[in-house]
Amino acid sequence: RKYGNDAFRYFVLREMPFGQDANFSEEAFIERLNADLANDLGNLVSRATRLFWEDASSQGRSYAASASDLNLWSEAMDTTRRHVASAMNEFAFHRALAEVWSFIGALNGYVNHEEPWSLARNLKQDRLREVLAVLADSLRFLGIILEPFLPDAAAKIRDSIGYTGPLRLEEARCRGNDQTIVYTVKHLTGLFPRRDRIDSEGRAASVAPTMLSQERNAQASTVPDTARITIDEFKRLDLRVAEIVAAEAVPKSKKLLKLTISLGDETRTLVAGIAEHYRPEALVGRKVVVVANLEPATLMGVTSNGMVLAGSAGEALALLALDRDLPSGAKVR
């Protein structure tokens, strides 16, 4: 009743491996809702449908992608569909959703790189409509492949571009330029509104900017000078975005997990003391922030080449997360 069926359904399927025990907290739920649903998916759909809506001739218009775009996104859709099908056959719903969100992350990266709003402003109509062809077919793809997980949202996405075709998994593929048609455009905004995070007593923890500034100033005055560092000292830290590609318990340890992370151009092994807070299966596919230039250390016989960052308050612990997707290896500063 509070957050809607789709958002809660998504959290259960993404965070809780089927058939296994799992933890739930409203704070973790809101974190997933804001990061994955509001930012990654909701903002993508809103931006794309607005671009179609602003293209005065988009109603019933056929869009043609470039050959390079067509090859790239055809392969991306095929790969995602195969991996989702394989995961679903094993009831690994969390893995299936991780694959879909990898596609969404790549699509957001494509939009940010191409900047179609700049193409429209600079009257580069040919390239704009090539980009719109990718977005049109990708929204149709998401409207189909998300149906088992987010039925209400998937229906709204399909409706926003006028797609009324079949919802079989085999239809979640690139249809090519001959069939990339936006039938009736509706600007779809607010698909998943952002929510305030919850404090330890169950209250909304958003703070008015003026209050926040006052609190920060008060806190700053109480920080001892010995705790401060210079900007040059901070710059020595190499903080990077990393994707967790595998996770497992460290034998004979109740607190340690062995994580395999991707930094884009390299893969590393880290050891993190988060086993009492996160199940290994729920971590795969998550983006985290790591200290990449930490000296290696060996813990329980496993060499850790870096450190995952997390916040803690009392017994609660939470990994640092992004509020929108960035590629693995992106520098945090």
N, C-alpha and C positions, 0 to 999 in steps of 0.2 A: 504493500500500500504506500509506503514512504518513497521508494525509489523506482518502482516499476518492475514488471516481470522480467523484461529483457536484461536489465542491468544485473539483477540478482542471479538470473539464470547464467549470464556470462561469467560472473565471479565463481559460481559453483563449478562450472565446467572447466574454467581456465586454471583455478587454484587447487582444485581437489581431485587428484587422480581417482578414477572410477574404481570402486571396491576397496578403497583404503581410507583409514582415518585421516582427518585433516583438521586444521585450526581455522576458526573464523573470528574476525573482529570487524566491527563497523568501520574502524579507522582504515584497516587494510582494504576493505570493500570500497570505500570512498576513494582511496588512492588509485585502485584499478579503474574505477568509473571515470575519474578525472583524466588520468593519463591515457588509457586505452580507448575508452568510448567517447569522451568529450573531445579530447585533443586529437588523437590519431584519426579516428573514424569520423566523428562529428564535424570537425573543422575541414577535413578533406571533402566530405560531401557538400558542405555549405559553400566552399570555395568553387568547387567544380560546377555545381548547379547554378551558382550566380553567374559564372562565365557564360554558360549556355543562355541563361535568361537575358544577359546583356547583349548577346549577339542577336540583333534584331531579326535576322533571317534564319534563326536556328530551328524554328518550328517546322518539323517534318524534313529537315535538311539532312543530306548525306555528307558525312565527313570522311576524308581520305587521309590515312596516316602515311608517313614516309616509309620507305622500304626498311630502313634501319629500325625505326620505332616498331613497325609491324613485327619484324623478326624478334626483337628484344622482348616485347610484351606477350607475343604468342608463346615463346618459350617459358616466360615467367608464369603465365596462366597454366600451361600444361604441367609444369613442375609442381606448382602449388596444388593443383587438382589431384595429381598422383599421390603426393604426400598426404593430403587430407584423406583421400580414400583409404590409403594404407593405415593411417592412424585410426580412422573410424572402424575399420575391420577389427582392430585390436581393442576397441572401446577406450582408446587413448585420446579422449576429447581435448585434454589440455595440449597435447602435441598438435592436434589438428588446428586448434585456434592459434597456436604459436606460428604455424605455417602461414595461416591467413594474415596474421599481423606482420609477418615478415614481408608479405606482398604489399600490405598497406604502407609499411615503412618505406619500401622502395618507391611506391607511387608518390608518397609525400615528398621524397627526395627528388623525384622527377619534376614535380610541380615547382618546388623551390628552385631547381636548377634552370628550368625553362622560363619561369616568371611570365606566365601567359597574360597577366594583367598588364605587364610592360609591353608585351607584343600588341595587345589591344590598344594601349595608349599611343604607341608609336606607329599604329596603322600597318603592322606587319601581318596582314590578314592570312596570307598563305601559310606561314608557320603557325600562327595561332590556331588555324583550323586543323592542322596536322596534330597539334597537341590536344585539341578538343576531341579528335577522333580517338586518341588513346584514353582520355578520361571517360568518354561515352561508353566505350566497350568495357572499361575497367569497372565502372559503376554497375553495368549490367552483370558482369562477372561477380562482383561482390553481392549484388542483390540476389543472386542464385546461391552462391556457396555459403552465405551467412544464414540462409533460411533455417537450417536445423538448430542454429545457436541463438540467433536474434530474430525470431520470426516477425515481430512487429516492425523493427527497424528495417529489416530486409525488404518488407513489403513497401515501406515508405520510400526506400531508395529506388525500387523498381518503378513505383508510381511517379517519382520525380522526373524520370526520363521516358515515361510512357511505355515501359516494357511489359507486355502481357503474355509472353511466350511461356514454354514449359519450364519447370523448375527441377528437372533431372540433373544429376551431377555431371553427366556427360555434356550438358549444355554450357557448363562453366569453362569455356574455352574461347580463344580469340576467333571472332567470326569473319575477320578480314574486312577490307574496305567496302566490298559490295554490300555488306549488311550492317555497316556501322551507321545507324540512323537514330537520331534523337527525335522521337515522335512528338511528344508534347512536354515542354519544359516547365518545371515548377522549381522555384528557388526553395530548397529544403534547408532550413536553419533550425537550430535548437534540437537536433536529433537526440542528443544526450546533454542536457545542461550540466555545467559544472556544479559541484556541491561543496559546501563548507566542510572542512575536516572536523572531526569530533575530538574533544578533549577527554581526559581520563574520567570525567564525571558524566560523559554523555552529552555535553553541551557543544553547540557550534563554536569552533575555535577561531573563527575569522575575527580580525581586529581592525578597527577603523585606522586609516593611515596616520592620522594625527596622534592617536593613542600609541600606535606602534613606534612612531618617531620618539615620543616622550619616553617610552619604556627603553628603547635602545640607548638613548642619551643617558638615562639613569643607570643602566647596566654598564655602559662604557666608563662612567666615572668610578665604578667600583672595581674595575679590572686592574690588578696590580701591573705596574710597568714591566715587571719581569716576565709577564705572560705574553707581552707583545713581540711581534717580529717585524722586520723590515720588508718592504715589497720585494727587495732582491732575494731575501731568504724564502719568501713565498714562491717566487719564480723558480726556485730550485726544484719544487715539487712538479713532477710530471703526472698530472691527473688526466685520465683518459676514460672515454666511454667504452665499455666492454660488454659483449653478449655472452651469457653463460650457455655453453653448448653441451655440457655434461656435468653431472653432479653425483657424488656418491659419498657414503659415510666412510670416515677413516676408521679402520679396524681398531678395536680396543679403546675407542674414545667416544664419550657421550656428547662432547661439545663440538668436535671438528668435522667439517665437510671438506672433501677434496673437489675443487671446482676446475673445470676446463673452460677457459674463456677465449674468446676471439677478439683480437684488437685490429681486425681488418686484414692486415698483412702478416700477422703471426698469431700462433696459438700458444697459450701458456697454462701452467698449472698453478693454482693458488690454494692455500689452506685457510679456511675461515672458521672462526668459532661461533657458528650460527646454527648448529645442528639442533639446539633446543628450541629454536624459533621457526625454522623453515625445513620442510621436507625436501629431499633432493629432487624429486620429480616435479615439484612446483616451481623450481628455480630455472629449469631449462627453458631457454627462449627469452629470459628477462634481460633487460639492459641495466647495467649497474655502473658505478663510478669506482675506478681503482687507482691506487698509487702505482704507477708503472715503473718508476725508477728506484724502488726500494731494494736494498741489498737482499739477495736470496737468504732464506732461513729454512732449516729443516725441523719439522714438527712431526713427532710420532713416525719418523722414518720417511716422510714425504717432504720433498723440497718445494717450498712456496716461493714463487717468483713474482712478488707483488702483494698488494693488500686491498681487499674490498672495503669500501667505506660504509659505515652504518651509524645511525644515531641511537642513543639509548636514554631512557628515563626510568629509574628504578629497575624493575625486572623486564620492562618492555624494550624491544629492540626492533629497528626497522632499517632495511637497506636503503641507501640513497637511490632515488629513482628520478627519471627525467619526466618532465610534464609534456614533452613531445619527442618524437623519435629523432635521433641523430645516428649517423653511421658508426659502426664499431671502429674504434681508434680515434674518434673525434676528440680534440683537446678540450679539457675543462679549464676555464680561466675566469 
